[in-house]
Every structure is written in C-alpha cells, then in structure tokens.
C-alpha cells in the first residue's frame, strides 16, 4: 500500500536536534567527554516540596480521572502569582492552563486565524512561533531582529500594508535564542501598534524569572491596555524546573481565553490533577529555589560568555533566558558547518542559529545546562582544538 501524506506534513524536515543526537551518540563511542549545550532542559531539580506534592497526589486513584477543567485552586494560585510577581490583577476568567507553552502557541492560532490570515513572527525566533500559525493555514510574515539594534523590534520596519493586513503578532522577551530583554518603552509602543492596526498580541514570557545583573523580568500584562489587545503565555518549566510535568498558563484578554478554552475542550480533558496540585505548590510555596537557580544561571552565563569572548568569539553576555547567543568564527560558511565541526573536534554540542530563522544564520545558541566547572573545561577544549 502506498501512503500519501499531507502537503503540510511533507513540509516538515527532520529536527536538527535529532541530527545532533545522532552525532552526539557517534561521538560518545570515542570515550571522549561531551559538553552538551544543545537542549534547553534545566539540569536543576524541582524544589522538594513540589516533588513531594506530585508524588503524594499520584497515590490517589481518583486523581487519575479526567480533570475536564482547571481547579479553582489552581486558577487562584496563578492569579495570586501574577499579582505578587508582576503586580498584575486578573480575574479567574482571564486564566487557563495548557500542557506547556508549546501547546499554547501551536494551538491558539486556531482560535484567531483563518486560512491566509497574516501572523507577524520574529526572525530569529523560537521555531514554534512560525510552526503554530502555519499549522492552521495562516500566513507567516517575519519581522527582522538585528544585533545592531539589540535584537529589538523596530515597528517602523514593518511595512504599512503588512501591518494593516496582519491579524496577530507574536512577541517574546526575554527572547530565545537571542537572549535580549525588552524595555518598558517597547511594550508601550507594542500596545499602541496593536491598537492602531487592530492586531492581537501573543506574548511568550517563559523566561522572565531568568534575567541577569539585578534586572527584573516583567510581564506584558503589567502595561496599560495590554489585556485589551492580547494574552501572555507563562510557563513553570524553566523557573520551577518542571519541564516534564507539562503545565503553563494563558493569561490576559478574557475573550481570547474563553475561545481557547472552547477549542481545547474539543481535543483534551484538562491537566492531570497531580500536576495541577504540584503547580499550586510551586506558585504558593517558597520561592527560594527560583532565586538560587537564577544566581547559578548567571554564574554559568559569565563563565561561558566571558570564556568564549576571551578566546576570540564575538559574543555578548546574555541579558536573560537560559541560553547564550554567539557569532560563529569567520572562517566558517554556515552555522551548521561550524556546529558539526565543533562537535567533531571538541565534543561541544550547540544549536546552529539557522534553526531559528534566516537571520539566525551566522550564530549558534548554547544552553546554560552544565556546571561552571564543565563550562570552563569546554572553553579550554575549544581553545585547544578549534
């Protein structure tokens, strides 16, 4: 039998992460050390009280039934978290949970876009920002981010005719992979831009608790008018190291949240109850681990960015996220060529910037997921072998 796959499915290529995993497996056979900066999965453990709640709740058979809806206790925890952390006031009707930010951004466009509607997406930017709208048949138009402008969107760069046709804009700061923070002025201008052209804003805020040098990560919703024009997605994956226990929140505009709940009810039955309970424990409990992890991430950032800079790399200190963003050496023709050569010669695994869009070409992303000691070893190995 000959199986004919959809045009949509045939448009996807094998993930670079799968290619890297195969290369890493091959390299590991040599017995030499591997320094894996490729996957952005925290190596920190969740706080003990979170794991204890999850383990305890998993003992009760009733918790294995369909959750159907978010528990009010969970929504209240998220509401109080946003008030405490960002000074944002929310109603429970303006909050919903999802299985991670990936689910939110891959599905929310079905509530907003018809086939052919225009979605503005950052270049470079995290791949799901463009995959999400593409899945529902929307047309992706990229807005360009340049190193010379600190990878900040200049609204004047978006052509007037494109802005008038656009339905949604995806924004994310601190931005993976370029590690830049947005200014207050940027968010004010974003809201004005959205109102002027009647564009819905989706703000991915996964990294606001991983910011450096004493700065404070903010919420898009803390700026006047934000709830009128959009929603924010915030995750427990990175700040609370709950990447496998998938839970994030969509918060903000009540109409969008309500429509998204209806869509979600067609395809799912709610978050596993023990994970809801663990999220409540994370949000209501002690926040010491969040600060502790941020301090360790900053130490890693300093070791990696300063170390690479000292051996000749064109790299700036990351302002936020659990990543660093570096230009590749000039002798290489592409970021993929450099990535594969780096792995072959040093055992250091990174992600080519081209994974994140055409303007990511010439860069690589490195995840801060190994210890300071190992980072220093990796820098030394790069210096000696590359």
N, C-alpha and C positions, 0 to 999 in steps of 0.2 A: 504493500500500500504506500502510495506517495502522499506525504503530508504536506499541505500547503499552509505556510504560516502567514500571519498578517503582515502587511507592509510596515505597520508600527513596530512589530517585534523584530522584523528584519533590519530595522534602522538602528538597533542597539548592537554595540560591539562588546566583546569580552572586556570586563573591567580591568583597568591597569593594575588594580590590587591583586587580581587573580594571576596576572602575568608576573608580578613581583613575588607573589607567594611561591610560584614555581621556581623562580630564580633563587629565592632565599633557600628553598628546600635543596636545590642543587648545590648551592654554596656550602650549606651546613655539612654536607658529606665530606668536605675537606678537613673538618675538625677545627677550622679557624673560628674565632669569635664573630658573632653577628651583632651589629648595632642597629636595631630596627626602629627607625624614626618614621615609618610609613603610615601605620594605622593610628588614628586618633582615639584610642581606647585608654582611659585612665588606668594607670597601674596602682593607684591608691585604692584602699579598701573602703567600702561604705562604713559609716560610723557604726559602732557596736549596737547602739540602741535601735538603729534601722534594721539591721540584720536580725536582731532578736525578735522584733515585732513581726517581720516577714515569716520567720521560722515558726513562731508561735501560732500565727493565724493560719498557716498552712496545715496545721494539725486538725482543723475543724472541717468535717465533711460538708457542712452547709456552705462553706466558703467556695466550694467548687461548682456551685450553681451559676447560671448566667447572672451577671451583675446588672444587665439591662441599662441602668442609669448610674450616674455618679452619685455616691453617697453625699448627703448634705454636709456631713462632717468633713469630707474631702474638699468640697467647694468652699466651705468656711475657712479651712486651713489655707487654701490658695488665696482667698480674699484677704485674710489677715497677713499672710506673707507679703502680698503686694502693698498693703498699707504700711507695714513695718519696714519693708526693704526699700520700696520706691516712693512711698507717700502717695500712692495711687488708690483712690476709692473706687471699689467695684461692687456691683450687685451680683448676687449669685447667678442671675440670669445672663450675666456677661462673662461667664466662665464655663469651660468644658474641658474634659480630659481627652487625650488621644494616646495611641501607642507610640509615643516618641515624636520628635519634630519631623522626622522623615514622613510619617503617616500624614501629619497635618499638611505639610507643604505638597505632598503628592496628591492629596485628595481635595483640598479646599477649593481648587480652581473649578471643580465640577459644580460648585455652588455659585460661582461668579461668572463663568465664561461659557459662551457658545463657541462652536467651531469657527475659527478665523478671528476671534477677538484678540486684541493685542495685549501682551503682558511684557512689561519692561523688567529686565533682569540684568544683574551686574556681570561685567566681564573685566577681570576674572571674578568668579564666584563659585560657591559650592554647587556641584552638578545638579542636585535635586531641584534647585531654583529654576532651571530650564526644563528638566525632565517632567516636573509636575504639570506645568501648563501644556507641554507637548502631549502628554498622555490624554488630555481631554480635548485635544484638537485645536487649542489656542495657538496663536502665532507669537513666537518669542522674538522680541526686539531687544538687542543688547544696548545697555548704556556703558560707556567705556570708563574705566578707572585707571589712572596713571600714577606711577611712582612720584613724578614731579609734583603732583597735587595731593600727596599723602593718601592716594587711593580713595579720595573723596569724590562723590558725585557732584559735578558742576551742572546744575539744572539748565544752564544756558546751552549745554552741549546737546540736549535733547531737542531735535527739530520740532518746530511748532506743529507741523502737520501730523507728526507721530504722536505728540502729546495729546492733540485733540482726539485722536482715534483710540488712544490707549484706555484699557479697562482697569488694569491692575498694575501696580509697581511693587516689586519685591526688593526689600532693603534689609541689610543685616550689618549691624555694628555692635560690638567688635566683629569684624568680618573675617571668616575663614575663607580663603587661606592667607590674606594679605596682612592680617593682624593689626588693623587700624581701628582707632576709636573715633566716634563722631563727636562733633562739638554741639553745644546747645543750639547755636545758630543754624546748624544743619537741620536739626529736627524741626525748628520753627519754619525754615524755608520749605522743608518737605511737606508739612501740613498745608502751607499756603499753596504750594504747587498742586497738591491733591485736590484742594477745594477749587482752585482755578479751573482745572481741567476735568473735574469730576472723576478722579481716579482713586480706586481703593488701594490702600496701603496694607501690605503684609510685612510685618517686621519680625525677623527671626532674631531672638535675643538669647541664644543659647549660652553665651559666654560672658554675661555681664558680671559674674562673680569671679572671673579670671582676668583681672586687669591689674596693671602694674604701676610701680613708682608712686604709690599713695593715691592714685586716681580712683574715682568711684564709678563703677558701671551703672548706667542709667536705663530707664525704661522709656520707650517711645510714648507710652501712655501717660507719662508724667507731664507731658506738654499740652497746653491748652488746645482743644479742638481735635486731639488725636482720636478719641473714641468716635467722633463724627465721621472720620474718614477711613478707619481701619481697625485691624486687630494685631495682636502681638502673640508670637509663639515662644513659650519659655519652657525649658527642659530641666529635669532633675538628673539627667545623665551625667553631665560634666561636673556641676557644682557639688553634687552629692554622690558621685561615682556609682550611679545606678543604671549604667548603660544597658545591661542585660534585662533588668526589671523595667521594661519599657513603660514610661509614663511622662507625658508633657501636658501643657495646658495651652489652649487657645483662649485669649482674653481680649476684651475690648468691645467693639461695636455689637450691640445686642442683636440686631437683625442678622448679621453675618453668623454669629454664634448659634442662633436659633435655626437658621437654614442648614448650617453644618451639622448640627445635631440630627436633623431630619435625614440628611444624606447618610450619616454614619449609622443610623438605625436600620438602613437598608442593607448594610454589609457587615455589621458586627453587633455584639451584645454587651459591650462595656468592658472596662478594665477588670482583670482578675482581682477579686476582693482582697486577698492578702497584699497585693501590690498597692491597692488604694490605701490600705492600712499603713503600709511601710512609708508611702508618700506623706501621709498625715504625720507620722512620727518624724520624718525628715524636716518637714516645714515647721512643725510646732516645737520640735526638740532643740537641744543645744546646737549652736552654730559654730562651735569651736573648730570643727574639722574643716569647714569651708575656709576659714582664715588660715589654718595650718597648711592646707593644700595650696592656697594662693601663694604663701610665702615660699613653699618648696618649688612651685612652678616658676616663680621669679628667680630663684637661685639657679634653676636649670636654664632658664632663658639667658641669664647673664653668662653662665658657663658656655653655652652653645654659641650665642650671637657674638660675644666678645672673643671667644676662642677662634671661631671661623674668621672673624674680622682680622685678628692678629696674624693669621696665616695667609691673608690676601684676598679673602672673599668680600664681595660687595654686599654687605648685609647690615641692616639696622636692627636695633633692639625692638622686639615685638612689644606693641603697646597693650595688647590684650589677646585673648584666646590661648589655647594650649599648644600653639604652633609658632614656628618661625618661618620667615619667607626670605629666601636668598637668591640673588642673581647667580647664574652659572658662570664658570670660568669662560673667558672669551674664546678659547681655542675650540670649544665645542659648538657644533652646528645646531643642536637642539637640546631641549631639556631631557628628552627621553634618552638620547645618546649619552648625555652626562650621567643620568640616573643609572643606566645599565653598566657603564664603565666604572662608576663609583662603587657599585655593588661588587663587580667582578674583582676589583683591585683592593678593596678595603673591607668588604663585608658590611658597609654602611648602606642601609636601605632608606631611600627618601621617595617622595612622590613628584613626578615631573609636573611642572606648572601648567603644561598644556592640558592636563586633565581638567583644569578649572576654567578653560576658555582660551581663545586665541591670544589674548593679552597676558595670559599666564606663561606663554612661551618665553623661554629665556630665564625662567625662575624654577626653583624647587621648593616644596614645602616639607618641613621637618616637624614631627610631633614631639612634644616635650614629655615623653613617656618612659624615659630611662633615667637612672640616678645621675647626680652631678659627677660622681666618680667615673661612671661609664661614659658620660658625655665627654669628659676630658680625655679619656682613652681614645674615643672615636676621633676627636680632633687631632690627636697625636698620630693616629694611624693614617688619617687623611693627609697630614703634612708629610709623613714619611713615604707614602706610596703613590700619591697623586700629584 
